[in-house]
Amino acid sequence: METPPENLIHSGQPSQTALGVATLRAAHQLLDEPVIFDDPLSLSILGAEAEARLRENLFQFNDPFSLGVRASLVARSRLAEDELSRAIQGGVRQYVVLGAGLDTSTLRHADTADGLQMFEVDHPSTQRWKRAMLEAAAIPQPASIRFVGVDFERDSLNECLQNAGFRPDQPAFFAWLGVTVYLLPEAVVDTLKFVGGLPAGSVIVFDYRVQPSMLDPMQRAIGERLARYVSAQGEPWKSSFDPAALQETLRGLGFKSLQDLGPDDLNARYFTERKDGLRVGGGFRLMCAKV
């Protein structure tokens, strides 16, 4: 068996973890009732063959490990959607998805708010793959979506977004899901610094890995299993944070309001009174930071 490259994305290949996340979002639509995160495009974006395979092998996604991972994925997507709706109601008209992968939120929100300008940011190779997937699935790509190719560890997010028409003098909403763990801490802070310098009303929702030393043995074991899996896909984890230290950093970068949500918070908000075992475990937290 060949050894995967240190980072598959930098080799010019699309993200395999993005495909895995998209598959779990689609499985949520078929397996879990009621759904926490309604995504009617999640199946079709996979393509007819992949959707058929998923439907034929749904049972493989109901073991305890898969349930916990799926719960985390749908909880973060639901939180981002909820906060996006609040931002739009508050007058925000710029929506940026950082590390978009096969996320469908811009497609689903193309007509939800008058004048909403949307930017999908991802590595160029993953972006080309996604657009090919959309074309193959006959999913329209609205003119209100700008596709922005960025390598977070090498390119200036500010410059790339402005070149695509982003207005840094106007507030914006950012969804940054499933990305920070694949970046060096310095690259994470650089992106947060950019968002923290935007006008009041700007918001970013992102998830981050908690430092393993702060987890209990079971949480560490689950995290190590996930880390081995994604590393084998050529996309190793690179960062983790102390929640208290991260909050202090965010305040220093200009964020005035922070919601730092852990498993207990998310389970109480989205997974109460369920009998299917869908619950968020430890290891990752969700942050909603407002300028």
C-alpha contacts under 8 A as a table, 3 or more apart, distances in Angstrom:
res1	aa1	res2	aa2	distance
4	P	7	N	7.89
4	P	8	L	7.20
4	P	232	A	6.44
4	P	233	Q	6.73
4	P	234	G	5.20
5	P	8	L	5.54
5	P	11	S	7.36
5	P	234	G	5.48
6	E	234	G	5.71
6	E	235	E	7.09
6	E	236	P	7.38
7	N	10	H	5.60
7	N	11	S	6.82
7	N	234	G	4.91
7	N	235	E	5.11
7	N	236	P	6.95
8	L	11	S	5.16
8	L	12	G	7.04
8	L	13	Q	5.99
8	L	14	P	7.63
8	L	15	S	7.21
8	L	233	Q	7.28
8	L	234	G	4.59
8	L	235	E	5.99
9	I	12	G	5.47
9	I	13	Q	5.25
9	I	14	P	6.03
9	I	15	S	6.06
9	I	123	H	7.38
9	I	125	S	7.12
9	I	126	T	7.51
9	I	234	G	7.75
9	I	235	E	7.40
10	H	13	Q	7.29
12	G	125	S	5.51
13	Q	125	S	5.89
13	Q	126	T	6.98
14	P	125	S	5.40
14	P	126	T	4.20
14	P	127	Q	7.79
14	P	129	W	6.21
15	S	18	A	5.20
15	S	19	L	6.70
15	S	101	G	7.39
15	S	126	T	5.84
16	Q	19	L	5.07
16	Q	20	G	6.28
16	Q	233	Q	6.49
17	T	20	G	4.85
17	T	21	V	6.10
17	T	230	V	6.82
17	T	233	Q	7.26
17	T	235	E	7.63
18	A	21	V	5.15
18	A	22	A	6.17
18	A	101	G	5.18
18	A	102	L	6.35
19	L	22	A	5.08
19	L	23	T	6.16
19	L	101	G	7.61
19	L	102	L	6.94
20	G	23	T	5.09
20	G	24	L	6.37
21	V	24	L	5.17
21	V	25	R	6.27
21	V	73	L	7.34
22	A	25	R	5.07
22	A	26	A	6.23
22	A	42	S	6.73
22	A	46	L	7.53
22	A	102	L	6.04
22	A	103	D	7.15
23	T	26	A	5.06
23	T	27	A	6.12
23	T	42	S	7.78
23	T	43	L	7.83
23	T	46	L	7.34
23	T	54	L	7.69
24	L	27	A	4.85
24	L	28	H	6.20
24	L	61	F	7.94
24	L	70	R	5.92
24	L	73	L	7.82
25	R	28	H	5.17
25	R	29	Q	6.87
25	R	39	D	7.74
25	R	42	S	6.45
25	R	70	R	7.18
25	R	73	L	7.22
25	R	74	V	6.64
26	A	29	Q	5.32
26	A	30	L	6.92
26	A	39	D	7.70
26	A	42	S	4.93
26	A	43	L	5.18
27	A	30	L	5.22
27	A	31	L	5.94
27	A	54	L	7.28
27	A	58	L	7.08
27	A	61	F	7.48
28	H	31	L	5.31
28	H	32	D	5.38
28	H	35	V	6.80
28	H	37	F	7.98
28	H	70	R	7.24
28	H	74	V	7.77
29	Q	32	D	6.36
29	Q	35	V	6.39
29	Q	38	D	6.95
29	Q	39	D	7.19
29	Q	40	P	7.89
31	L	58	L	7.56
32	D	35	V	5.53
32	D	276	D	7.49
35	V	38	D	6.15
36	I	74	V	6.54
36	I	75	A	7.10
36	I	78	R	6.80
36	I	270	Y	6.80
37	F	74	V	5.67
37	F	75	A	7.35
37	F	77	S	6.80
37	F	78	R	5.30
39	D	42	S	5.51
39	D	104	T	7.60
40	P	43	L	7.10
41	L	44	S	5.46
41	L	45	I	6.08
41	L	104	T	6.66
42	S	45	I	5.66
42	S	46	L	7.01
42	S	104	T	7.07
43	L	46	L	5.64
43	L	47	G	7.42
43	L	51	E	5.94
44	S	47	G	5.52
44	S	48	A	6.79
44	S	51	E	7.05
44	S	137	A	6.24
45	I	102	L	7.50
45	I	133	M	6.34
45	I	134	L	6.12
45	I	137	A	6.00
45	I	139	I	7.64
46	L	49	E	7.95
46	L	50	A	5.71
46	L	51	E	6.04
46	L	133	M	7.20
46	L	137	A	7.91
47	G	50	A	5.52
47	G	51	E	6.05
47	G	133	M	7.04
47	G	136	A	7.19
47	G	137	A	5.89
48	A	51	E	5.15
48	A	52	A	6.13
48	A	137	A	7.78
49	E	52	A	5.13
49	E	53	R	6.30
50	A	53	R	5.09
50	A	54	L	6.15
51	E	54	L	5.05
51	E	55	R	6.26
52	A	55	R	5.19
52	A	56	E	6.25
53	R	56	E	5.12
53	R	57	N	6.18
54	L	57	N	5.25
54	L	58	L	5.80
55	R	58	L	5.52
57	N	60	Q	6.03
58	L	61	F	5.77
58	L	62	N	7.60
59	F	62	N	5.71
60	Q	63	D	6.76
61	F	66	S	5.37
61	F	67	L	6.90
62	N	66	S	6.00
62	N	67	L	5.81
63	D	66	S	5.43
63	D	67	L	6.18
64	P	67	L	5.07
64	P	68	G	6.27
64	P	277	G	7.65
65	F	68	G	5.35
65	F	69	V	6.40
65	F	222	I	7.90
66	S	69	V	5.16
66	S	70	R	5.93
67	L	70	R	5.17
67	L	71	A	6.01
67	L	277	G	6.88
67	L	278	L	5.54
67	L	279	R	7.18
68	G	71	A	5.14
68	G	72	S	6.36
68	G	278	L	6.47
68	G	279	R	5.83
68	G	280	V	5.46
68	G	281	G	5.93
69	V	72	S	5.24
69	V	73	L	6.37
69	V	280	V	7.44
69	V	281	G	7.94
70	R	73	L	5.11
70	R	74	V	6.23
70	R	278	L	7.79
71	A	74	V	5.39
71	A	75	A	5.96
71	A	278	L	5.67
71	A	279	R	5.54
71	A	280	V	5.31
72	S	75	A	5.18
72	S	76	R	6.24
72	S	279	R	7.67
72	S	280	V	5.26
72	S	281	G	7.44
73	L	76	R	5.46
73	L	77	S	6.37
74	V	77	S	5.07
74	V	78	R	5.98
75	A	78	R	5.11
75	A	79	L	6.12
75	A	266	L	7.04
75	A	270	Y	7.13
75	A	280	V	7.90
76	R	79	L	5.17
76	R	80	A	6.21
76	R	177	L	7.07
76	R	206	F	7.94
76	R	207	D	7.30
76	R	286	L	6.81
77	S	80	A	5.18
77	S	81	E	6.20
77	S	177	L	7.62
78	R	81	E	5.08
78	R	82	D	6.11
79	L	82	D	5.09
79	L	83	E	6.15
79	L	205	V	7.93
80	A	83	E	5.19
80	A	84	L	5.97
80	A	175	A	6.22
80	A	205	V	6.01
81	E	84	L	5.02
81	E	85	S	6.26
81	E	105	S	7.97
82	D	85	S	5.32
82	D	86	R	6.55
83	E	86	R	5.03
83	E	87	A	6.19
83	E	205	V	7.91
84	L	87	A	5.02
84	L	88	I	6.17
84	L	173	F	6.63
85	S	88	I	5.18
85	S	89	Q	6.21
86	R	89	Q	5.10
86	R	90	G	6.21
87	A	90	G	4.92
87	A	91	G	6.46
87	A	92	V	5.45
87	A	173	F	6.82
87	A	201	G	7.67
87	A	203	V	7.67
88	I	91	G	5.14
88	I	92	V	4.87
88	I	93	R	6.51
88	I	113	A	7.11
89	Q	92	V	7.35
90	G	201	G	7.98
92	V	95	Y	7.92
92	V	116	L	7.89
92	V	171	P	5.95
92	V	172	A	5.86
92	V	173	F	7.02
92	V	201	G	7.34
92	V	202	S	7.65
93	R	113	A	7.92
93	R	115	G	6.39
93	R	116	L	4.49
93	R	117	Q	6.06
93	R	171	P	7.51
93	R	172	A	6.66
94	Q	116	L	5.78
94	Q	117	Q	4.93
94	Q	118	M	5.91
94	Q	119	F	7.85
94	Q	166	F	7.66
94	Q	170	Q	7.85
94	Q	171	P	6.95
94	Q	172	A	4.65
94	Q	173	F	6.22
95	Y	116	L	7.10
95	Y	117	Q	6.23
95	Y	118	M	4.72
95	Y	119	F	6.23
95	Y	172	A	5.81
95	Y	173	F	4.90
95	Y	174	F	6.04
96	V	118	M	5.83
96	V	119	F	4.70
96	V	120	E	6.02
96	V	121	V	7.21
96	V	172	A	7.25
96	V	173	F	6.12
96	V	174	F	4.74
96	V	175	A	6.39
97	V	100	A	5.45
97	V	118	M	7.92
97	V	119	F	6.25
97	V	120	E	4.98
97	V	121	V	5.90
97	V	174	F	5.79
97	V	175	A	4.90
97	V	176	W	6.19
98	L	120	E	6.49
98	L	121	V	4.86
98	L	122	D	6.37
98	L	174	F	6.97
98	L	175	A	6.07
98	L	176	W	4.85
98	L	177	L	7.41
98	L	179	V	7.87
99	G	120	E	7.58
99	G	121	V	5.59
99	G	122	D	4.55
99	G	123	H	7.40
99	G	176	W	6.47
99	G	177	L	7.18
99	G	178	G	7.70
99	G	179	V	6.16
100	A	103	D	5.44
100	A	120	E	5.91
100	A	121	V	6.00
100	A	122	D	5.79
100	A	176	W	7.91
101	G	122	D	6.89
101	G	126	T	6.64
101	G	127	Q	7.19
101	G	130	K	6.99
102	L	130	K	6.14
103	D	106	T	7.87
104	T	107	L	5.31
104	T	108	R	6.30
105	S	108	R	5.06
105	S	109	H	6.06
106	T	109	H	5.10
106	T	110	A	5.94
106	T	118	M	6.52
106	T	120	E	7.73
106	T	145	I	6.97
107	L	110	A	5.51
107	L	140	P	7.97
107	L	141	Q	6.96
107	L	142	P	7.13
108	R	111	D	7.56
109	H	112	T	5.03
109	H	113	A	7.44
110	A	113	A	7.46
110	A	116	L	7.52
110	A	142	P	6.72
110	A	144	S	6.76
110	A	145	I	7.78
111	D	114	D	7.16
113	A	116	L	5.59
116	L	144	S	7.36
117	Q	144	S	5.56
117	Q	145	I	6.66
117	Q	146	R	8.00
118	M	144	S	6.01
118	M	145	I	4.75
118	M	146	R	6.15
119	F	145	I	5.60
119	F	146	R	4.68
119	F	147	F	5.90
119	F	148	V	6.70
119	F	161	L	7.84
120	E	145	I	6.99
120	E	146	R	6.15
120	E	147	F	4.90
120	E	148	V	5.88
121	V	147	F	6.21
121	V	148	V	4.75
121	V	149	G	5.84
121	V	150	V	6.25
122	D	126	T	6.63
122	D	127	Q	5.95
122	D	148	V	6.63
122	D	149	G	5.36
122	D	150	V	5.46
122	D	151	D	7.06
123	H	126	T	5.47
123	H	127	Q	6.13
123	H	149	G	5.32
123	H	150	V	5.09
123	H	151	D	5.32
124	P	127	Q	4.93
124	P	128	R	6.11
124	P	148	V	7.89
124	P	149	G	4.67
124	P	150	V	6.63
124	P	151	D	7.88
125	S	128	R	5.30
125	S	129	W	6.35
126	T	129	W	5.10
126	T	130	K	6.17
127	Q	130	K	5.07
127	Q	131	R	6.23
127	Q	147	F	7.60
127	Q	149	G	7.06
128	R	131	R	5.28
128	R	132	A	6.23
129	W	132	A	5.14
129	W	133	M	6.23
130	K	133	M	4.95
130	K	134	L	6.22
131	R	134	L	5.00
131	R	135	E	6.17
132	A	135	E	5.09
132	A	136	A	6.12
133	M	136	A	5.12
133	M	137	A	6.16
134	L	137	A	5.14
134	L	138	A	6.09
134	L	139	I	5.12
134	L	140	P	7.21
134	L	141	Q	7.65
135	E	138	A	4.99
135	E	139	I	6.11
135	E	140	P	7.43
136	A	139	I	7.77
141	Q	145	I	7.17
142	P	145	I	5.82
143	A	146	R	7.45
146	R	164	A	6.71
147	F	164	A	7.98
148	V	160	C	6.81
148	V	161	L	6.80
148	V	164	A	6.76
149	G	160	C	7.56
150	V	155	D	6.03
150	V	156	S	7.77
150	V	157	L	6.78
150	V	160	C	6.93
151	D	154	R	5.37
151	D	155	D	5.36
152	F	155	D	5.79
152	F	156	S	7.38
152	F	157	L	6.97
152	F	183	L	7.66
152	F	187	A	6.58
152	F	191	T	7.92
153	E	183	L	7.07
153	E	184	L	7.63
153	E	187	A	5.65
155	D	160	C	7.65
156	S	159	E	5.36
156	S	160	C	6.21
157	L	160	C	5.20
157	L	161	L	5.99
157	L	191	T	7.23
157	L	194	F	7.99
158	N	161	L	5.39
158	N	162	Q	6.15
158	N	194	F	6.98
159	E	162	Q	5.19
159	E	163	N	6.06
160	C	163	N	5.19
160	C	164	A	6.48
161	L	164	A	5.10
161	L	165	G	6.52
161	L	166	F	5.25
162	Q	165	G	5.04
162	Q	166	F	4.54
162	Q	167	R	6.52
162	Q	168	P	7.44
163	N	166	F	7.19
167	R	170	Q	5.56
168	P	171	P	7.31
168	P	198	L	6.22
168	P	199	P	7.67
169	D	198	L	6.94
169	D	199	P	6.39
170	Q	198	L	7.34
170	Q	199	P	6.06
171	P	198	L	6.33
171	P	199	P	5.10
171	P	200	A	6.39
171	P	201	G	5.56
171	P	202	S	4.61
172	A	198	L	7.79
172	A	201	G	7.31
172	A	202	S	4.72
172	A	203	V	6.52
173	F	202	S	5.60
173	F	203	V	4.81
173	F	204	I	5.90
174	F	202	S	7.96
174	F	203	V	6.06
174	F	204	I	4.46
174	F	205	V	6.30
175	A	204	I	5.84
175	A	205	V	5.09
175	A	206	F	6.25
176	W	179	V	6.41
176	W	180	T	7.70
176	W	204	I	7.16
176	W	205	V	6.02
176	W	206	F	4.64
176	W	207	D	7.20
177	L	180	T	7.63
177	L	205	V	7.48
177	L	206	F	5.20
177	L	207	D	5.74
178	G	181	V	7.01
178	G	206	F	7.70
178	G	207	D	6.44
178	G	208	Y	7.84
179	V	182	Y	5.64
179	V	183	L	7.02
179	V	207	D	7.78
180	T	183	L	5.27
180	T	184	L	7.88
180	T	185	P	8.00
180	T	188	V	6.04
180	T	206	F	7.80
180	T	207	D	7.08
180	T	208	Y	5.99
180	T	209	R	7.96
180	T	239	S	7.10
181	V	184	L	7.77
181	V	208	Y	6.16
181	V	209	R	6.11
181	V	237	W	5.30
181	V	238	K	5.74
181	V	239	S	5.03
181	V	240	S	6.58
182	Y	235	E	6.85
182	Y	236	P	6.28
182	Y	237	W	4.68
182	Y	238	K	5.20
182	Y	239	S	6.74
183	L	187	A	6.16
183	L	188	V	6.41
183	L	237	W	7.29
183	L	238	K	5.47
183	L	239	S	6.21
184	L	187	A	5.39
184	L	188	V	6.54
184	L	238	K	5.35
184	L	239	S	5.53
185	P	188	V	5.07
185	P	189	V	6.28
185	P	238	K	7.54
185	P	239	S	5.48
185	P	240	S	7.53
186	E	189	V	5.20
186	E	190	D	6.14
187	A	190	D	5.04
187	A	191	T	6.39
188	V	191	T	5.40
188	V	192	L	6.37
189	V	192	L	4.99
189	V	193	K	5.96
190	D	193	K	5.05
190	D	194	F	6.40
191	T	194	F	5.17
191	T	195	V	6.50
192	L	195	V	5.16
192	L	196	G	5.94
192	L	250	L	7.45
192	L	253	L	7.36
193	K	196	G	5.01
193	K	197	G	6.27
193	K	253	L	5.51
193	K	254	G	7.90
194	F	197	G	5.35
194	F	198	L	6.96
195	V	198	L	5.42
195	V	202	S	7.38
195	V	203	V	7.78
195	V	204	I	7.37
196	G	202	S	7.91
196	G	250	L	7.78
196	G	253	L	5.43
196	G	254	G	4.93
196	G	255	F	5.70
196	G	291	V	6.00
197	G	253	L	7.28
197	G	254	G	6.47
197	G	291	V	7.98
198	L	202	S	6.46
198	L	291	V	7.37
199	P	202	S	6.15
199	P	291	V	7.05
200	A	290	K	7.85
200	A	291	V	5.02
201	G	290	K	6.63
201	G	291	V	5.74
202	S	290	K	5.88
202	S	291	V	5.33
203	V	288	C	7.10
203	V	289	A	5.70
203	V	290	K	4.41
203	V	291	V	6.26
204	I	287	M	7.92
204	I	288	C	5.86
204	I	289	A	5.40
204	I	290	K	6.59
205	V	286	L	7.19
205	V	287	M	5.60
205	V	288	C	4.43
205	V	289	A	6.43
206	F	286	L	5.83
206	F	287	M	5.37
206	F	288	C	6.69
207	D	284	F	6.64
207	D	285	R	5.55
207	D	286	L	4.33
207	D	287	M	5.98
208	Y	240	S	6.74
208	Y	241	F	7.16
208	Y	284	F	5.51
208	Y	285	R	5.61
208	Y	286	L	6.56
208	Y	287	M	7.79
209	R	239	S	7.07
209	R	240	S	4.71
209	R	241	F	6.24
209	R	283	G	5.91
209	R	284	F	4.44
209	R	285	R	6.57
210	V	214	M	7.04
210	V	215	L	7.59
210	V	240	S	5.25
210	V	241	F	5.09
210	V	242	D	6.03
210	V	243	P	6.91
210	V	283	G	5.46
210	V	284	F	5.56
210	V	285	R	6.99
211	Q	214	M	5.63
211	Q	215	L	7.27
211	Q	240	S	4.90
211	Q	241	F	5.17
211	Q	242	D	5.83
211	Q	283	G	7.92
212	P	215	L	5.37
212	P	220	R	5.90
212	P	223	G	7.89
212	P	240	S	7.71
212	P	283	G	7.41
214	M	242	D	7.88
215	L	218	M	7.98
215	L	219	Q	5.77
215	L	220	R	5.86
215	L	282	G	7.48
215	L	283	G	6.81
216	D	219	Q	5.37
216	D	220	R	6.18
217	P	220	R	5.09
217	P	221	A	6.14
218	M	221	A	5.10
218	M	222	I	6.31
219	Q	222	I	5.21
219	Q	223	G	6.13
219	Q	281	G	7.46
219	Q	282	G	5.65
219	Q	283	G	6.01
220	R	223	G	5.00
220	R	224	E	6.07
220	R	283	G	7.26
221	A	224	E	5.10
221	A	225	R	6.30
222	I	225	R	5.16
222	I	226	L	6.36
223	G	226	L	5.13
223	G	227	A	6.02
223	G	283	G	6.40
224	E	227	A	4.94
224	E	228	R	6.15
225	R	228	R	5.28
225	R	229	Y	6.36
226	L	229	Y	5.10
226	L	230	V	6.32
227	A	230	V	5.44
227	A	231	S	6.03
227	A	236	P	6.92
227	A	237	W	6.40
228	R	231	S	5.17
228	R	232	A	6.17
229	Y	232	A	5.21
229	Y	233	Q	6.61
230	V	233	Q	4.95
230	V	234	G	6.66
230	V	235	E	5.50
230	V	236	P	5.85
230	V	237	W	7.50
231	S	234	G	5.11
231	S	235	E	5.02
231	S	236	P	4.11
231	S	237	W	7.03
232	A	235	E	7.29
232	A	236	P	7.74
233	Q	236	P	7.88
241	F	245	A	7.40
241	F	246	L	6.44
242	D	245	A	5.31
242	D	246	L	6.07
243	P	246	L	5.07
243	P	247	Q	6.17
243	P	260	D	7.85
244	A	247	Q	5.19
244	A	248	E	6.38
245	A	248	E	5.10
245	A	249	T	6.24
246	L	249	T	4.97
246	L	250	L	6.17
247	Q	250	L	5.10
247	Q	251	R	6.32
247	Q	258	L	7.47
248	E	251	R	5.26
248	E	252	G	6.31
249	T	252	G	5.08
249	T	253	L	6.32
250	L	253	L	5.00
250	L	254	G	6.67
250	L	255	F	5.70
250	L	289	A	7.77
251	R	254	G	5.41
251	R	255	F	4.92
251	R	256	K	6.30
252	G	255	F	7.28
254	G	291	V	6.20
255	F	258	L	7.30
255	F	289	A	6.16
255	F	290	K	5.43
255	F	291	V	4.32
256	K	289	A	7.55
256	K	290	K	5.96
256	K	291	V	5.31
257	S	289	A	5.79
257	S	290	K	5.05
257	S	291	V	6.82
258	L	287	M	7.02
258	L	288	C	5.78
258	L	289	A	4.61
258	L	290	K	6.46
259	Q	286	L	7.98
259	Q	287	M	5.63
259	Q	288	C	5.01
259	Q	289	A	6.45
260	D	285	R	6.90
260	D	286	L	5.83
260	D	287	M	4.53
260	D	288	C	6.52
261	L	264	D	7.91
261	L	265	D	5.58
261	L	266	L	6.49
261	L	285	R	5.69
261	L	286	L	5.04
261	L	287	M	6.18
262	G	265	D	5.42
262	G	266	L	6.27
262	G	282	G	7.39
262	G	284	F	7.32
262	G	285	R	4.89
262	G	286	L	6.61
263	P	266	L	5.19
263	P	267	N	5.91
263	P	280	V	5.43
263	P	281	G	5.75
263	P	282	G	5.91
263	P	285	R	7.20
264	D	267	N	5.27
264	D	268	A	6.10
265	D	268	A	5.31
265	D	269	R	6.18
266	L	269	R	5.01
266	L	270	Y	5.91
266	L	271	F	7.32
266	L	280	V	6.98
267	N	270	Y	5.41
267	N	271	F	4.69
267	N	272	T	6.28
267	N	279	R	6.09
267	N	280	V	6.18
268	A	271	F	6.07
268	A	272	T	5.62
269	R	272	T	7.09
271	F	274	R	6.06
271	F	278	L	6.89
271	F	279	R	6.15
274	R	277	G	6.86
274	R	278	L	7.11
275	K	278	L	7.80
282	G	285	R	7.73
